[in-house]
Amino acid sequence: MKPLLTISLIATTIISTTAMAKPVDWTPGIGGEISLMVGYNKSNSQFNGDNHTTENLNNNGNDQTKMFVAPIGSVNYTFNSGDKQLYFGTSRSDIALGRFHVEAGYRQKFADTSTLTLSYIPGLLSQKTWQDPYLQDIKRSKTNSNINAFSIKLDNIRGSRFSGQIAYGKFSVDHENSGNDPLLHLTTNEKASLNRNAKVLYTEGTFVQPFSRSLILRTAVNFTNIDADGRAMSNNIYGAAATIIQLLPQSSLAFTLSYKTALFDATHPVFNKKQQDNKFGAFLAYEYNQPFNWKNWGLVSLIGYSSTQSNINFYDSSDVLVSAGLNYKF
């Protein structure tokens, strides 16, 4: 996994149509939703698990396509007071960002309409990455990576349209062997500078502007600090996103555009330059409620595109995702 993509595990910069357009259900008792998504993904990242070997470190990865089936869901319990809630699970918006993690949390609603959310990502679901991404003409071995993180979020601060979030976590690679290819002739210190294990701090501020009852604009700015064990992997990320939400009589959609730039701290010993990445993204979520008059059911679709343009060609990538499925709320 690239350091820039680590943030997808804890950042909530893009939210699904349902989460953005509808308030949290505070009905006392147990509730939740279950979704079954099927989809198609195409990517050309060097970190795609199907690109086992690479012939040239100065190019991005070969195109790889994959079909997937993803059952996901969440459950919550609202106390009788109607202003406190516990929740656990994941959501379908995670598919579009590639962040298949489980989250547990607590929500508290206040009289001024603000909502406090405390959450924890326990790292139960790991993702595959390469033990040494820089092996050339040799089959690369996979290892697990995961993140543990805590997050504090306050929505509608003091009844306003502003919200804020801060998250802190630790990204871990089980077997970190970056830069050990003898052909690279790296020193011990240069190998150490490629260590991807890191502490991650993420902050975000958002503002919601309704133009009408059915048309809403959400803007966000965010900052991330990745304090990696290897200085060449440490970086700061600056980002912004804008989402337009349209509510229709029986459906809703949200379209998001996002941009991030990552500035790295030290020279990359394999490529002899400081890495700088620019990441662009576009995301469309759509939901049609009660198809065929099925109560509590919804047809959902997620379409996403992202592109990373780096001054180091090895880190260039593009991803396309198309998915659709059924969602049931209880």
N, C-alpha and C positions, 0 to 999 in steps of 0.2 A: 504494500500500500504506500502511495506517495504521501509525504507529510501534509501536503495541501488537502488531500482527501480525508485526512484524519478528522478534520473539523466536522465533516458531515455526520459524525457519530454523536455530537453533542449540540451542534448548532440547530436552531429552528428557524432558519432564514426563509424557508418556504413552507407554507402550511396548506393542507388540503382544502378543497372547496368547503367541505362540511365543517371543518374546524374553524375556518375563517368567517364563513357566512352565518353560522348558527351559534347561539350561546351554548355553554355547557348545560346539560340537563341536570337540574338540581332537585329532581323528584326523589323524595326519601325512599331508600331501599336499594336493591341491586339493579344495575343496568349495564349496558355496554353494547358492543357491536362485533360482528364477525364478518370477515370478507374473504372471498376466494378470488384471487386474481390470476389471470394467465397473461403472458406477455412475451415480447420480443425485444432483445437487446443486441446492439451492434457497437463494437468499440475497437479502437486500434491502439490501446495503451500498452506500453511495455509491461505494465503490471497486471494485465489481463491474465488470468490463470491458465488460459489455453496457449499463450505464447511461451512455451516451455524453453525455447532456445532463441537466441538472437545472433545474427551474423554481423551486425554493425551497431555499436553503441551510439553512433551519431544519427540514428534514425529512430522514429517512433515505431510502435509495434505493428504487426500485421493485423489486417481486419479480421475480427472474430465475431461470429453471430451465435446467438443462443436463445432458445425458447425456455420459459420457466413457468412453474405453477407455484403460487405462494399463498397458503392459508395464513391469515393474520387476524388479530383482533385484540380487544381490550375489555376489561371489566372494571366497574366502579361501584362503590358503596357510598350513598349519601345518608348522613345521619338525619334523625327525625327533625332536627332544628332547621334543616334545609339550607344551611350555609357552610357546611363542612363535608368534605368528600375525600375518600381514598380511591386510588386507581392503580391498575397494573396492566401491562401489556405493551403492544406496539400498534402502529397505525398504518393505513395504506399509503399515506404520504411518504413513509420511509422508503417504499419501493423506488419512488422516483429519484431519491437521493442516494440509493444504495446503502442505506443505514439500517440493517436488519438487527436492531437491538431491542432489548426488553427494558422498560422503564417502570419504576414504581414511584408513587408520589402522593402528596397531600395538597388539597386545595381548600382555601378559606375565603369566603365572600364577605365583604364588609358593607356597612350601611351606605357608604358613599359610592357604591357600585364597583369599587376596585376589587381585584381578586389576587390573592397571594398563592403562588404554586411553589412547593418545595419538592424536588424530585431527585432520584438517584438512578443511574445507569450501572447495574452491577456487573456488566461484562459477561453475561451468561452466554451470549452468542458471539463466537469468534469469526473473524474473516481471514481468508488465506492471503498470504503475501510471499515473496521470495526471501529465502534465507540470505542469498547474495544476488541482488538484481543485476550486478555488473559482470556476471560470467558471460563469456563470448564463445559461441560455437560449442557450448557444453550445456546439457540439460540442467536447468535450474531446479533446485529443490524447494518445495513449499514448506511454510511454517504458519502457525496461527498468530494472529494479532487481535488484540481487543482493547477496549477502553473502559475504565471505571471513572464515573464523573458525578458530581453534585451540581445542581442547578437551583437558582432562586430567580423567580420571575414575578413581577408585579404588573398586572394589566389594569388599564384605566386608572392611572395613579391619581388619587384624590378626586375621582370622578371625571378626570380629563380624558382626552383621546390619546394620551401618551402612555406607552408601556416600556418597561425595561427588563433586561435579563442579564445575569452574570452566571457563568458556569466554570467549574474548575475540575480538571480530570487528569488522568495518567494514561498515556498510550504505551502499550507494551508489545514487543515482538518476542515470541518464545525463544527462537534461535536466531539471533542477530549476527550474521557473518559477512556483512557488507564489505567489499573491497579486498577479499581474501584470495582472489585470483592471482597466482604468481606472475601472470603475464602483465599485470598492471604495475608491478614493482613499487607498491606503496610502502611507506614506512609504517612503523607501529602507530605513530601519532596521526598519520593520515588516515589509517584504517579506523582509528578511534573517532575521528571527526565525522564518520559516516554513520555512527550509531543513531538509530531512529527512535529508541525509547525516549519518551518525552513527557514533560508536564505541560498541560494545555490550559490556557486561560482564554475565555471567550466572553465578550460583552456585546450587547445589542440594544439599541433604542429604536422604537417604532412609533409611528403616528398614523392614525386612521382618520380619513376625511370622507364622510358620506356626502355625496352630491344629491342623492335622493334616497328614498326607502329601498330602492332596488339597485343602486349603483354606488360602489364604495371603492376608495383608493387607499391602499396601505403602503407606506414607505418605510424603509428601514436602513439604518447604517450600523455597521458592526466592525469590531476590531478583535483580532486573535493574536495571542502570543504563544508560539511553540518553543518552549525551552527544552531542546533536545540534549541528550547526553553527548551527541556529536555536534560540534559548532557549525559544521557545514550543513547540517539538517535543521538548525535553529532558524526561525524566521518570524516576521511579523506580517499579518495579513489584514488588509483594509478592504472593506466591502460595502456595497450598497445594493438595494433591491427595491423594486416597485411592483405592486400587484393590483390589478383592477379586478373587482368582483362584481359580477352581474347576477342578480337574483331574478328568476323568471317564475311564472305561476306554479310550474310543477318541476322545475329544474334550476340548477345554478352552475356557474362556471367561474373559474379564476385563472387569470393569465399573469405570469410572473416573468420579469426580466431581471437578471442579476449580473453583477460584475464584482470580481475580487482581484486584487493584486498582492502577490507574496514577494517580500524582499528578504533574502537570506543573509545571514550574518557573516559567513566566512566563505573563502574560496573552496569550491568543490574539487577535491584532489584528482578525481578521475577525468574531469573536463577542464581543469585549470581556469575556472572563472566562477564568480559568484552567481548563483542561480537567481533568476527573476521570472516569475510566472504571472500571466494574466489569464483569468478564467471568466468565460462568458457563459451564461445559462439562460434557457427559456423553458418554461414549464406551463402546461395547460391541464387543468383538472376540470372534469365535468361530471355532474350527477343528475340522474333522472329519477324522481321519486315515484314510488308505487306503480311500477310498470304492470300492466295487465290487472290493475286494481289490487295488487298484492300489498296488503298493509304491512308496514315496517320494513319493506324491501326497497332496494335502490339499485339501479344500474350505474356503475361508476367506470370512468375511463381516465387514464393518466398518460400524458404524452410529454416527454422531456428531451431536451438536447443540451449538451454542454461541450465546451471546447476549451482546452488549455493550450495556450501559446507561450512557450518558454524560450529564453535565450539559449537553452540547452536542448537540442532537438530530441534527446532521449526522453524528455519529459513532456513532449507534445502529445496530445491525445484528443480524441473526440468520441462522444458517446451519444447514442440515440436509443430511447426507450419508448415503447408503445405497449400499453397494457389495458385490459378491460376485465370487468368482473361483476359479481353480485355482492351486495352488502346487506346484512340483516341487523336491525337494531332491536334490542330487547330491554 
